[in-house]
Amino acid sequence: MIESIALLGFGSAIVVGVVYFAVRQTIPVVPFLYANARIQAKSKYLVKDTQWPALAESKSLSELTNNLRDTEYAEELDKVNDIYYYHISIEKSFSKSIEEIKEATPDSIDPLFDAYLMFWEAKMLKTFCRAFLTGQEFKENLVFPVGRITTQMITHLKEAETTADINVVLAGTPYQDIITKEHATLEELEVALDNFVFHYFVNQVKNTKIYEGNLVIDLLNFKFDIQNLLVLLKMEARNVPRDQREKYLIKNDTSLYTLRHHLIKTENIQEFVEQCSRLHYHEPLSEALALYEQDGSLSHFERVLQQYFKTTILKLERLHFQGPYSLFTHLVKKEIEMKNIMIISKGIQSKMSPEEIKELIL
């Protein structure tokens, strides 16, 4: 009898321990359950990998739009038939996805999604600066309101004639000092914006102290590692002076960025890939190099690296599907999807063959 009671007590302790562990593991993700449910519902509207070849067969932009009828882009794309506005409509649809996820998450992490929207605010400002600094007309319909970039601000930017005017329009925004600071080239200004927004986002994650915050930061580091690799490869191919290369990189805290001085000194793309031998990027870089050596096209590096990026985050997403990480991986998947639609639409407009377009799909 005593043994039975002891066993019963021991068994109860195990059950209590299991329940405690389960509750402890679940509590951090509870605030994100509704948002994750929304994301899972929206995932059925994502273009599946098996659908891209068929989309690449589209013979016109209107046919491509019809083939995208079951996605979230159709409503915006129905309004345009020009390639530039076609791409703007896709970007507008993507920015709405960020807003929708923000609305579904607790108010306490709104600063994170506001910070993520800043990547698109910066994109709108780049479009303006490109026109302003090159003396071209600033076309309002090539930008759209997103986050702090309101319709009124866009109108005032269009009317700006001097740097002082721009300073007045951007007064009180985080971008004021970046835009009004003197930069040697337009490219340097654009990189300065990207660096500012990246670090602003990382600081927001750290300050908010969200569950899986380190994973979210790793995701962004990964994304900008890919960007840095592509920038360095293009500068190597174009023989950009070595002392000019580092200033075009995103300053992220990764092994790749630590290796930048060695990568900048390489004499050719083959040596560049060899320098990455200790990084997890070496295998995809080697795969792309083999293709590059056949035809000299750098597009192989972008496609292979972006595919590697997508495959890797999808594997991690399966392990972290209930917290904030999956919300940001959904946005990354949407962004890659957006790029693919742009690739296909641009290919159609340039009268590329379906086979040529398929080779570029990420």
N, C-alpha and C positions, 0 to 999 in steps of 0.2 A: 504494500500500500504506500509506504513511504517512498519507495523507488518510483512508483507511478506518479506520485505528486511531484517528485523531483524532476522526472522527465517532462511532466506537463509544464512545470515552471521553466525548465530549460527551453522547451519548444516555444513557449510564449515569449521568452526573451528573444529568441531568434526572429519570430514574427515581428515583434516590436522593432527590432534592429533593422529588419528588411524594410518595414514601412517607413521608419525614420530616414533610412538612406534614400528611399524612393522619393519621399517628400523633399528632402534636402536637394536632390538632383533636379526636381521638377520646379521648385519655387523660382529659380532665376529665369526660367523660360515662360512662366505664366503670363507676364505682361505682353509677350509676343505671340501668344497662341492665336488670337484673332487675326493679326496681320499675316501670320504664316498660313492660316486657313484661306485668307483672301488670295495670297500668292499662289497657293496650290490650285485654286480655282482658275486663276488667270493663266497658269502654265499651259492649260490646254489650248490656249490661243497662240502660243509660241509656234514658230515655224519649225517643224521637225527636220532633222538632218536628212531624212529620206526625201523631203520635199524640195530641197534646193535644186537638184538637177532639173526637175520639171519647171521650176520658176525660171531657170536660166534659159529655157526653151522659148520663153515669151518673146513675141515678135515686135511688141510695141509697149510703150508705157501704159497705155490704157488696158492692154491685155494683162500686163503684170499686175495692175491694180485689181482687175477682175480675179486674178489668181490668188490675190491676197484678201479676198472678200471675207474670209473667216478669221482674219486677224484684227488687231486693234488699230491698224493703220488705215483701213479702208475709208473711214469717214473723212479723215483729213485729205487723203490722196484723191478722193473724188472731186475735190475743189480745184485741182491744178492739173496742168498738162505740160508745164515747162520744167526742165530737168533741175534748175536751181531751186524753184519753189517746191518741186517734188521732194528734194532732200531736206528743205526747211520744214516741210510738213511732217516728215518722218522724225526729225529732231524734236519738233513740237509735241508729237505724240509721245516720244520718250520722256520728255520733261514732265508730262502729265503723269506718267507712271511713278515718278519720284514723289510728286505731290500726293498721289493716291495712297502710296505706302505710308507716307508721313501722317496722313489723316487716320490711318488704321492703327497707328502705334501710340503708346502713352505720350502725353504732352512732355514728360520729363526728358524724352530723347529727341524732341523736335529740333534742338540745336544741331544734332547729327545730320538730319536730312536737309536742314537749311545749309549746312556746310557742304553737303554733297551737291546741292543745287548750285553752289558757287562755281563748280566746274563748268556749268552751262551759262551762268552769268558771265564768267570770264570769256567764254566763247563768243557771246554777243559783243562784249567790249573789244575783243580782238577784231571782229568784223568791222566795227566802227573805226578802230585805230588804223586798220589797214587802208581804209578809204581816206581817212583824215591825213595820214602821213604820206600817202602817195598822191594826194591831190585829186582823187577820184570822187565822184558823187556818192554820198552815203545813202543807200537805198533802204528805206525803213522796212520794206517788205522782205528784206533778207534777214531781218532779226525779229524776235518776238519777245513779249514780256515773260520774264521768268524770275522768280525770287525778288530780289531788290531792283532788278531792271524792269521798271514799270513802263507803261505806254507813254506816260508823260516824260519820263527820263529819256526815252528813245527819241521823242520829238525834240527835246531840248538839245540832245547830242547832235541831231541833224542840223540844228541851227547854229551850233558852235563854230566860231571862226578862228579862235585863238586858244592857246593852252590855258589861258586865264579863264576863258568861257567853260572849258572842260572841267577845270578845278571847281568852279561854282556848281556845275551840274552834279559832280560826284562828291561834293562836300558832305561829310557825315557818313559816307560809305567806307568799307574797308579798303576800297581800291584807290582812294584819292591819292595817296603818296606814290603808289606803284605807277599809275598812269601819268602823273605829272612829273615824275622823275625823268631826267634826261637819259635816254638809252641810245647807244651807238647805232643800232639797227632795229628794224621792226621785229626781227626774230628774237632779239634779246629781250624786248619788251614782252613778247608772248611767253617766253620761258620764265621771265620774272613773275608773270601772272600765274602760270602753272605752279611754280615753286611756292608762291604765296598761298594759293588755295590748298595745295597738298598739305603744307605744314599747318595751316589753319584747321583743316579737317582732322589731322592726327591729334592736334591739341584738344579739339572738341571731344574726340573719343576718350582721350586720357582724362579730361576733366569730368566727363559724364560718368566715367567708371562703369560702363555697361558690361554686362555678362558677355564673355567672348570678345571683349574689346581688342585684345591682342590679335585675334584671328582676323578681325575686320581691318586692322592696320596692316597685317601681313598681306591681305588681299590687295590693298592699294599699293603696297610696296612692290608686289609681284607685277601689277599692272604697269607701274612706272619703270620697273626694271626692263620690261619688254620695250617700252618707249625709248629708254636710254640705249638699249642694244641697237635698235633700228636707227636711231640718230647717229650713233658712232659708226655703224656700218655704212650709212650713206655718206658721212663725212670722209671715211676712209676711201670709198669708191670715187669720191669727187676731189680727193687730194686737198681737202681743207687744211690750212696750216695747223700744225699740232698744238701750237700755243693758243689757238682760238677755239678748240673743241670743248674743253671742260665747261665753259660758260653756257653751253646749250643743253646741259644735263639737268635732270631733276635731282635735287640733293636729298635722296632717301637713305635710310640707314640699313643698307644691305651689303652682302658680301660682294655683289657686283659693283656697287658704287665704290667700295673700298679698293677694288681692282682697277679703277678707272685710269690711273696713271700708267699702268702697264698696257692697258688696251689702247690708249691714245698713242703710245710709242710704236705699235706694231707697224710693219712695213707693207702688209697686204692683208686681204681678207682671210686667207688661209692661216696666217700667223695669228690673226685676231681670234679665230675659232680655237686654235691651239691654246691660247692664253686662258680660255674659259674651261679648260679640261677639268678643273676641280669644282666647277659649279654644276648645278643640276640642269643648267641650260645647254651643256655641252652636247648632249645627244641630239636634241632638236636642231641645234646650230650645225652639227655635222651633217644631218640629213639635208638641211637646206643648202649647205655648201656643195654637196654632191650634185644637186640640181642646178645651182648657180654656175658650176663649172661647165655645164653642158650648154647653157645659152647666155650666161652673163646677166641674167635678170635678178635684181635684188628683191623682186616681189616674192620670191620663194621664201626668203627669210621672214617676211611679215606673215605670210600665210602659215608657215610651219610653226612659228613662235606663238601666233595667236591661237592656233589649234591646240598647241601644248598647254597654253594658259587655260583655255576652256576645259580641256580634258582633266587637268589637275584640280581646278576648283570644283568641278562636278563630283569628283571622287570625295573631296573634303565635305561637300554639301551633304552627301549621304550620311555622313557621321554627325553633322551638326545641322539638322533639318528643322529644329524647333526654336532656335534662338535668333538673335539679330543677324548672324552670319548669313543665313539663307535669304534674308531680305536683300542683302547687298549682292549676293551671288545672282539673285534673280535680275537685279539691275545690270549686272555685268553681262549676263546672257542676253538681255534685251539689247544692250549696246552692241554686242557682236552681231546679233540678228539685224539690227539697224544698219551696221556696216555692210553686211551681205546684201541687203536690199539696195543700198547705194551702189555697191559694186555691180550688181545685175543691171540696175537702171542706167548707170553710166555706160556699161558695156553695150546695152541695147541702143542707146543714143549714139554711141561711136561705131555702130554697125559691126561689132565684134561677133564672131561665131559663137553659138552656144558652148562649143567645146572650149574656146578660149576663156569664156566667162566662168565656166565650171572650174577651171584651173586656178582662178583667183579667189573663189569662195573660201571663207575662213572656217 
